[in-house]
Amino acid sequence: MRALLGLTAVLPAALYSVGAAVLPRSAQADPIHCVMTNPLSCPTTNDLSWSPGFAAAVTRFIGRKKADLIRHNLTLSSQALYGLGGPPDPRKPLPGGLFLFAACPAHNCAGQAAAIVLNGQGRIEGIGISSFHFVPGTDFDHRYLDFYVRRGPTADMVISALTDWGHGSRIRSLLQNPKVDDGLEARTAIELL
């Protein structure tokens, strides 16, 4: 240990310490400075979900109305944040300068997920939630898609992007039983805000 301390004194620019370990500076990852107002600064959904003001923006957009989607009787905003808080997908560019970010709840990815579409300035254009409309006694035999989309010129594009996401291979690969998607089109709800 004394030799390592001496080495760090001689080569401080090349090494840094983490607890008792001394690692080469090249092993240190560059920090990600993700801000919601610049979606290009956020490589993944996790980076976006931890950015300043993200939770407040989701709450302002989708509201505090309670619903039974991923979890029982929680606000829409808390359900969206829960869905966006787990294993992330990378940022996906969309036509029209939009970006889709998606994830599924930590330790609960079997068809439950959330996606958010932002414009180039970080304004929320839509949120999608894939769930089983959880209530006590749910048998998880039918998956639902619930989309909350901002009215305006991008609404059709956002609905199309969320539909592609909700029917995409990524979510379907996580399903324990693919038959839960039989008739999914009839269980897709779109609310314009």
SULRA-V294638 format. One record per backbone hydrogen bond with DSSP energy under -0.5 kcal/mol. CO is the residue of the C=O (numbers start at 1). NH is the residue of the N-H. E is the energy in kcal/mol with one decimal. If there is no record, write none. Layout:
co->[CO & CO]
nh->[NH & NH]
e->[E & E]
//
This chain:
co->[1 & 2 & 3 & 4 & 5 & 6 & 7 & 11 & 11 & 14 & 16 & 18 & 21 & 21 & 23 & 24 & 25 & 31 & 32 & 35 & 38 & 38 & 39 & 41 & 43 & 44 & 45 & 46 & 48 & 51 & 53 & 54 & 55 & 56 & 57 & 58 & 58 & 59 & 63 & 65 & 67 & 67 & 69 & 69 & 71 & 71 & 74 & 75 & 76 & 77 & 78 & 79 & 80 & 81 & 82 & 83 & 83 & 87 & 89 & 91 & 92 & 94 & 94 & 95 & 98 & 99 & 100 & 101 & 102 & 103 & 105 & 109 & 113 & 114 & 115 & 116 & 117 & 117 & 118 & 119 & 123 & 125 & 126 & 127 & 128 & 129 & 129 & 130 & 131 & 135 & 144 & 145 & 146 & 147 & 147 & 148 & 149 & 152 & 154 & 155 & 156 & 157 & 158 & 159 & 160 & 161 & 162 & 163 & 165 & 168 & 169 & 170 & 171 & 171 & 172 & 177 & 178 & 179 & 180 & 181 & 183 & 183 & 184 & 185 & 187 & 187 & 189 & 190 & 191]
nh->[5 & 6 & 7 & 8 & 9 & 10 & 11 & 14 & 15 & 25 & 23 & 21 & 18 & 23 & 16 & 27 & 28 & 33 & 34 & 38 & 35 & 41 & 42 & 43 & 91 & 48 & 49 & 50 & 51 & 54 & 57 & 58 & 59 & 60 & 61 & 62 & 63 & 63 & 77 & 76 & 69 & 74 & 132 & 134 & 69 & 74 & 67 & 79 & 80 & 81 & 82 & 83 & 84 & 85 & 85 & 86 & 114 & 104 & 45 & 93 & 100 & 97 & 98 & 98 & 94 & 118 & 92 & 116 & 89 & 114 & 108 & 111 & 130 & 103 & 128 & 101 & 125 & 126 & 99 & 122 & 119 & 150 & 117 & 148 & 115 & 131 & 146 & 113 & 144 & 138 & 131 & 189 & 129 & 149 & 191 & 127 & 193 & 155 & 158 & 159 & 160 & 161 & 162 & 163 & 164 & 165 & 166 & 167 & 168 & 172 & 173 & 174 & 174 & 175 & 175 & 180 & 181 & 182 & 143 & 184 & 186 & 187 & 187 & 188 & 145 & 189 & 147 & 192 & 149]
e->[-2.4 & -2.2 & -2.2 & -2.4 & -1.5 & -1.6 & -2.7 & -1.0 & -1.1 & -3.2 & -2.9 & -2.1 & -2.9 & -0.5 & -2.2 & -2.1 & -1.7 & -0.6 & -0.9 & -2.1 & -0.5 & -2.7 & -1.8 & -0.6 & -2.7 & -1.9 & -3.1 & -1.4 & -1.7 & -1.8 & -2.1 & -2.4 & -2.3 & -2.5 & -2.1 & -2.9 & -0.5 & -1.9 & -1.5 & -2.3 & -0.7 & -1.7 & -0.6 & -3.0 & -1.2 & -0.6 & -2.5 & -2.1 & -2.6 & -2.7 & -2.2 & -2.4 & -2.1 & -0.6 & -0.9 & -0.5 & -0.6 & -1.2 & -1.5 & -0.5 & -2.9 & -0.7 & -0.6 & -0.7 & -3.1 & -2.5 & -2.5 & -2.7 & -2.6 & -2.6 & -2.1 & -3.1 & -2.6 & -2.2 & -2.6 & -2.7 & -3.2 & -1.3 & -2.4 & -2.1 & -2.1 & -2.8 & -2.9 & -3.0 & -2.4 & -0.5 & -2.4 & -2.0 & -3.6 & -2.2 & -2.3 & -2.9 & -2.4 & -0.5 & -3.0 & -2.4 & -3.4 & -1.5 & -2.6 & -2.6 & -2.2 & -2.4 & -2.8 & -2.4 & -2.5 & -2.3 & -2.9 & -1.8 & -1.2 & -2.1 & -2.2 & -0.5 & -1.5 & -0.6 & -0.9 & -2.0 & -1.7 & -1.6 & -2.3 & -2.2 & -1.0 & -0.6 & -1.3 & -1.1 & -1.9 & -0.6 & -3.2 & -0.5 & -2.6]
//
